[in-house]
């Protein structure tokens, strides 16, 4: 299986939050009264992400490990607030850079139906009444994303159920097989996830290690502490009856 360049991997996770462990971004309407925020990972992690906000959208991101800058990029959006360009200006291994990744977006009746980058093509279809796609089909050159995802939503647009299909390699037989991952979500009144349930076919043993991210458990539970505007500032994860502080956010 091909190994993607770190820059591309970061970009994939930023633009495909549901597939990775990248920090979820608050909705635009909740960020309009702020100019920036910091995402601080749990205390054992060296990582901290800083975001600059412009009219509710993140237009600059800086990643730090032990307070050392490792990555900086600017982001551009189209009229529908969908990401169309990443301009990376700093890389820890190269220093100042000027690398641009463009995304081509195609719409039909104001609905996004296709997204094309240098490494991935995503097609969206089977839209619900609110215009959200229930089917995503993916052709992925770097072979780290599922090739199909089926989604179900609640009345508020939150994902209730995700079914992902991906091609994996059996390390014992070296044969490829299709894996089906079903994930169900529950939310609180602030539309934050409070429960996750995962099921794999063929079955997998939990917890499942993830490169660059936390272990995946069959059942995960979450609690939050909020600021006065309804944005969480502390996030707790509960697994096997134990509660852990996994992230903090500070808004300005």
C-alpha positions in Angstrom: 0.0 0.0 0.0 1.3 3.4 -0.9 2.5 5.8 1.8 1.2 9.4 1.3 3.3 12.5 1.8 2.7 14.0 5.3 1.4 17.2 3.8 -1.2 15.4 1.7 -2.2 13.2 4.6 -2.8 16.3 6.8 -4.9 17.8 4.0 -6.9 14.7 3.4 -7.8 14.6 7.1 -8.7 18.3 7.2 -11.1 17.9 4.3 -12.5 14.5 5.3 -13.0 14.8 9.0 -15.3 11.8 9.2 -12.5 9.5 8.0 -9.8 10.5 10.4 -8.9 11.7 13.9 -8.4 15.3 12.9 -10.1 17.8 15.3 -13.6 18.5 14.3 -14.3 22.1 13.4 -17.1 24.2 15.0 -19.9 25.3 12.7 -19.6 28.7 11.0 -22.5 30.3 12.9 -20.9 29.5 16.2 -17.5 31.0 15.3 -18.7 34.4 13.9 -18.1 36.2 17.2 -14.5 35.0 17.4 -11.2 35.8 15.7 -9.2 32.7 16.7 -9.1 29.6 18.9 -6.6 27.1 20.1 -7.1 23.3 20.2 -5.0 21.7 22.9 -4.7 17.9 22.9 -4.6 15.8 26.1 -1.7 16.5 28.4 0.5 13.5 27.2 0.4 14.8 23.6 2.8 17.5 22.4 0.3 18.8 19.9 -1.5 22.1 19.8 -3.4 23.6 16.8 -4.0 27.3 16.4 -6.8 28.6 14.1 -7.5 32.1 12.7 -11.2 32.8 12.0 -12.5 35.1 9.3 -16.3 35.6 9.2 -16.9 32.2 10.9 -14.5 30.2 8.7 -11.0 29.1 9.4 -8.6 30.8 7.0 -5.2 30.1 8.8 -4.0 27.0 10.7 -0.7 26.5 12.6 0.3 23.2 14.2 2.8 23.1 17.1 4.5 20.2 18.9 6.1 21.2 22.2 5.5 24.8 21.1 7.6 24.3 17.9 5.9 25.3 14.7 5.5 22.3 12.4 2.9 23.3 9.8 1.2 26.5 8.6 -1.4 26.9 5.9 -4.0 29.3 4.6 -7.4 28.2 3.4 -9.8 29.6 0.7 -13.5 28.9 0.2 -16.1 29.3 -2.5 -19.4 31.0 -2.3 -20.9 27.9 -0.6 -18.3 27.9 2.1 -16.7 24.8 0.8 -12.9 24.5 0.8 -11.2 25.1 -2.6 -7.6 25.8 -1.8 -4.9 25.1 0.7 -1.7 27.2 0.6 1.0 25.7 2.8 3.5 28.3 3.9 5.6 26.4 6.4 6.9 22.8 6.8 9.0 21.7 9.7 11.4 19.8 7.4 11.7 22.5 4.7 11.1 25.8 6.5 9.2 28.4 4.5 7.4 26.9 1.5 4.7 27.9 -1.0 2.8 24.7 -1.8 -0.8 25.1 -3.1 -3.3 22.3 -3.3 -6.5 23.1 -5.3 -9.9 21.4 -5.1 -12.2 21.4 -8.1 -15.9 21.4 -7.0 -18.9 20.7 -9.2 -22.4 21.6 -8.3 -25.9 20.8 -9.6 -28.8 22.9 -8.4 -26.5 24.3 -5.7 -25.7 20.8 -4.4 -22.1 19.6 -4.4 -22.0 16.5 -6.5 -18.2 16.0 -7.1 -14.9 17.0 -5.6 -11.6 16.5 -7.4 -8.0 16.9 -6.1 -4.7 15.6 -7.4 -5.1 12.4 -5.3 -8.8 11.8 -4.8 -12.2 12.0 -6.6 -15.4 12.1 -4.5 -18.9 11.8 -5.9 -22.0 12.7 -3.8 -25.5 11.5 -4.5 -28.8 10.3 -3.1 -29.5 13.6 -1.3 -32.0 13.9 1.5 -34.7 16.6 1.8 -32.2 19.1 3.4 -29.7 18.5 0.5 -27.2 16.3 2.4 -25.7 13.4 0.4 -26.5 10.0 1.7 -23.9 8.3 -0.6 -20.3 9.2 -1.1 -18.2 7.2 -3.6 -14.4 7.7 -3.5 -11.6 7.0 -5.9 -8.4 7.4 -3.9 -4.9 7.4 -5.3 -3.1 7.2 -2.0 -5.3 4.3 -0.7 -6.1 5.5 2.8 -9.8 6.4 2.4 -12.9 4.1 2.2 -14.2 3.8 -1.4 -17.8 4.2 -0.3 -19.7 5.7 2.6 -23.4 5.6 3.2 -24.9 8.1 5.7 -28.1 8.6 7.7 -28.9 12.0 9.3 -31.2 13.3 12.0 -33.5 16.3 11.6 -30.7 18.7 12.6 -28.3 17.3 10.0 -26.2 15.3 12.4 -24.8 12.0 11.2 -26.7 9.2 12.9 -25.2 6.3 11.1 -22.2 5.8 8.8 -21.4 2.7 6.8 -17.9 2.7 5.2 -16.6 0.2 2.8 -12.8 -0.1 2.3 -10.2 -2.4 0.8 -7.8 -3.9 3.3 -4.9 -6.3 3.2 -4.8 -9.5 5.3 -1.2 -9.5 6.6 -1.2 -13.3 7.1 -2.4 -14.3 3.6 -1.5 -11.1 1.8 -4.9 -11.2 0.2 -7.2 -8.1 -0.1 -10.6 -8.1 1.4 -13.6 -5.7 1.7 -14.2 -4.3 5.2 -17.5 -2.9 6.3 -17.4 -0.4 9.2 -20.7 0.7 10.7 -20.7 3.6 13.2 -23.7 4.9 15.1 -23.8 8.3 16.9 -25.9 9.9 19.6 -25.9 13.7 20.3 -26.7 16.1 23.1 -28.7 19.3 22.8 -25.6 21.1 21.7 -25.2 18.7 18.7 -22.0 17.3 20.1 -21.4 13.5 20.0 -22.0 11.8 23.3 -21.9 8.2 22.3 -20.3 6.2 19.5 -20.8 2.5 18.7 -18.7 0.7 16.1 -19.1 -2.7 14.4 -16.8 -4.3 11.8 -17.4 -7.0 9.2 -15.3 -9.1 9.3 -15.1 -8.7 13.1 -12.2 -6.9 14.6 -10.8 -7.0 18.1 -11.1 -3.8 20.1 -9.4 -1.5 20.8 -8.1 -0.8 17.3 -4.9 1.2 17.0 -4.8 4.1 14.6 -1.6 5.6 13.2 -1.3 9.2 14.5 -4.6 9.0 16.5 -6.2 7.4 19.6 -7.4 3.8 19.8 -10.9 3.1 18.5 -13.2 1.4 21.0 -16.4 -0.5 20.3 -18.3 1.9 22.6 -17.1 5.4 23.4 -18.9 8.1 25.5 -18.2 11.8 25.7 -18.9 14.7 28.1 -18.2 18.4 27.6 -17.8 21.7 29.4 -19.1 24.7 27.6 -18.5 28.4 27.4 -21.4 30.9 27.5 -21.9 30.7 23.7 -22.4 27.0 23.6 -19.0 26.0 22.4 -17.2 23.2 24.3 -14.0 24.2 25.9 -13.2 20.8 27.5 -13.9 17.4 26.0 -13.9 14.2 28.0 -13.8 10.6 26.7 -15.2 7.7 28.7 -14.1 4.1 27.9 -14.4 1.0 30.0 -15.8 3.1 32.8 -12.8 5.5 33.0 -13.0 9.2 32.1 -10.2 11.1 30.4 -9.7 14.8 29.4 -8.8 14.5 25.7 -8.9 18.1 24.5 -9.3 21.7 25.5 -10.3 24.7 23.3 -9.7 28.4 24.0 -11.7 31.0 21.9 -10.8 34.6 21.4 
